[in-house]
């Protein structure tokens, strides 16, 4: 069974005139895939990602995640599912300057009420996975851009999600740090079987993924 199934998913914003962000999109993504979503601004990439992450809902069609039809879930169930099975990495790192690296990573477990001791152990384990255990007690302003994004990845994976959604994860990085982050994502996919979906304008990142989904005018472009 696929981890993700979109069946004729559309998203329309009721402006004047209406904005058709997605138009009857159907797609299937298996567990363990590493996929990039590519397209110009306004192609529907962000809307696709937001629906995948349960941050938005389709106007029509259905989205099945891990065998569950998400339209059958109430707000609390969506929050729990998102907190326990979906990790997010954004272009901006969203780290809290007054907290250490470990404290920043441990924040993710708060949303699903994971006990503090467990959250910090999970944070320590996640930092090892991204090669930053030696920065555990550092503060964000002492880190490079690449290190900050690796902390953000550690935070996203600390509760062992099934799906990692990345929105332009190399957008604020130079080429050296971008390559570093790309390799970390590949490592997470290959070593731990994590399903990763990346929205990106970075052609080098896109070519490192297993499959590229091209989007144009709210549709998947073959």
C-alpha positions in Angstrom: 0.0 0.0 0.0 1.4 3.4 -0.9 2.2 5.8 2.0 0.5 8.7 0.1 -2.3 8.6 -2.4 -3.8 11.7 -4.1 -7.1 10.9 -5.9 -8.3 13.8 -8.1 -7.2 16.4 -5.5 -8.2 20.0 -6.3 -7.7 23.1 -4.3 -9.5 26.3 -5.2 -9.3 29.6 -3.4 -12.6 31.5 -3.6 -11.1 34.9 -4.7 -12.5 37.0 -7.5 -11.6 35.5 -9.9 -11.0 32.1 -8.2 -7.5 30.7 -8.0 -7.2 27.1 -9.0 -4.0 26.1 -7.1 -4.4 22.3 -7.8 -6.5 20.8 -10.6 -7.5 17.1 -10.2 -4.0 15.9 -9.1 -3.6 12.2 -8.8 -0.3 10.7 -7.5 1.0 7.8 -5.5 4.1 7.8 -3.4 5.5 4.6 -1.8 7.2 4.4 1.6 10.9 4.9 1.3 10.9 7.1 -1.8 13.0 10.2 -2.1 11.1 12.6 -4.4 11.5 16.2 -5.5 8.7 18.5 -6.7 9.8 21.0 -9.2 8.0 23.9 -11.0 8.0 27.6 -11.4 6.4 29.9 -8.8 2.6 29.5 -8.9 2.7 26.0 -10.3 1.0 24.5 -7.2 4.1 23.1 -5.4 3.5 24.8 -2.1 -0.2 23.9 -2.1 0.7 20.3 -2.8 3.2 20.3 0.1 0.7 22.0 2.5 -2.0 19.4 1.8 0.6 16.6 2.2 1.5 18.0 5.6 -2.1 18.4 6.7 -1.7 22.1 6.8 -4.4 22.6 4.2 -7.3 20.6 3.0 -8.4 19.8 -0.6 -11.5 21.5 -2.0 -12.3 18.1 -3.7 -10.8 14.7 -4.1 -9.2 12.6 -1.4 -5.8 12.3 0.3 -4.9 9.0 1.9 -2.0 9.0 4.2 -0.7 5.6 5.5 -4.0 4.0 4.5 -6.2 6.6 6.2 -8.5 9.0 4.3 -7.5 12.3 5.9 -11.0 13.9 5.3 -12.3 11.5 8.0 -10.0 13.0 10.6 -11.0 15.8 12.9 -8.7 18.7 13.8 -7.2 17.0 16.9 -6.6 13.7 15.0 -4.8 15.7 12.2 -2.6 17.5 14.8 -1.7 14.1 16.4 -1.0 12.5 13.0 1.1 15.5 11.8 3.1 15.6 15.1 3.8 11.8 15.2 4.3 10.9 11.5 5.3 14.0 9.6 8.4 16.1 9.9 8.9 19.5 8.4 12.1 21.3 7.2 11.7 24.9 5.8 13.9 27.3 4.0 14.3 29.4 7.2 15.6 27.3 10.0 13.2 28.5 12.7 15.6 27.9 15.6 15.2 29.7 18.9 18.3 31.7 19.6 18.0 31.4 23.4 17.9 27.6 23.4 20.8 25.2 22.8 20.9 22.9 19.8 19.6 20.0 21.9 16.8 22.1 23.3 15.7 23.2 19.9 15.6 19.6 18.6 13.7 18.4 21.7 10.9 21.0 21.0 9.2 18.8 18.4 8.1 16.2 21.0 6.2 18.8 23.0 3.3 18.8 20.4 2.6 15.1 21.0 3.2 15.4 24.8 6.3 13.1 24.8 7.9 13.1 28.3 10.8 15.5 28.7 13.4 12.8 29.3 12.3 10.9 26.2 12.3 14.0 24.1 15.9 14.9 25.1 17.1 11.3 24.4 15.4 11.4 21.0 17.0 14.8 20.4 20.4 13.3 21.2 19.9 10.4 18.9 18.7 12.7 16.1 21.7 14.9 16.4 23.9 11.8 16.0 22.1 10.9 12.8 22.9 14.3 11.2 26.5 14.3 12.6 26.0 17.2 15.1 26.4 15.5 18.4 29.5 17.7 19.0 27.3 20.8 18.8 24.7 19.7 21.3 25.3 22.5 23.8 26.0 25.2 21.2 23.6 28.0 20.5 22.2 28.7 17.0 24.2 31.9 16.4 27.4 30.0 16.7 26.6 27.6 13.9 27.0 27.9 10.1 24.0 28.0 7.8 24.5 24.3 6.9 24.7 23.3 10.6 21.5 25.2 11.4 19.7 23.4 8.6 21.0 20.1 10.0 19.7 21.0 13.4 16.3 21.7 11.7 16.5 18.3 10.1 17.3 16.6 13.4 14.3 18.4 15.0 12.1 17.1 12.2 13.2 13.5 12.6 13.5 13.3 16.3 10.1 11.7 16.8 10.9 9.2 13.9 8.2 10.3 11.4 7.2 8.3 8.4 7.4 11.3 6.1 9.8 14.3 5.9 8.5 17.3 4.0 11.2 19.8 2.9 10.3 23.3 1.5 13.3 24.7 -0.3 15.8 23.3 2.3 18.8 24.7 0.5 17.3 28.0 -0.5 19.3 30.1 2.1 22.6 28.2 1.7 25.7 28.5 -0.4 26.8 25.7 -2.6 29.0 24.0 0.0 26.4 24.0 2.7 23.7 23.0 0.1 25.7 19.9 -0.8 26.1 19.1 2.9 22.3 19.2 3.4 21.6 17.2 0.3 23.9 14.4 1.5 22.3 14.4 4.9 18.9 14.0 3.2 20.2 11.2 1.0 21.7 9.5 4.1 18.4 9.7 6.0 16.6 8.1 3.0 19.1 5.4 2.2 20.1 4.4 5.8 16.8 4.8 7.6 14.3 4.3 4.8 12.7 7.7 5.5 10.2 8.9 2.9 11.3 12.4 1.8 9.5 14.9 -0.4 11.3 18.1 -1.3 10.0 21.2 -3.0 12.9 22.8 -4.7 14.3 25.2 -7.3 17.7 23.6 -6.8 18.4 21.5 -9.9 21.4 19.7 -8.2 19.1 18.6 -5.3 16.4 17.5 -7.7 18.8 15.3 -9.7 19.9 13.5 -6.4 16.4 12.3 -5.7 14.9 9.1 -7.0 12.0 10.7 -8.8 11.1 14.2 -9.9 7.5 15.4 -10.0 7.1 18.3 -12.4 4.2 20.7 -11.7 2.7 23.3 -14.0 -0.4 25.4 -13.6 -1.7 23.3 -10.7 -1.2 20.0 -12.5 1.4 17.3 -12.7 3.3 17.8 -15.9 4.5 14.6 -17.6 
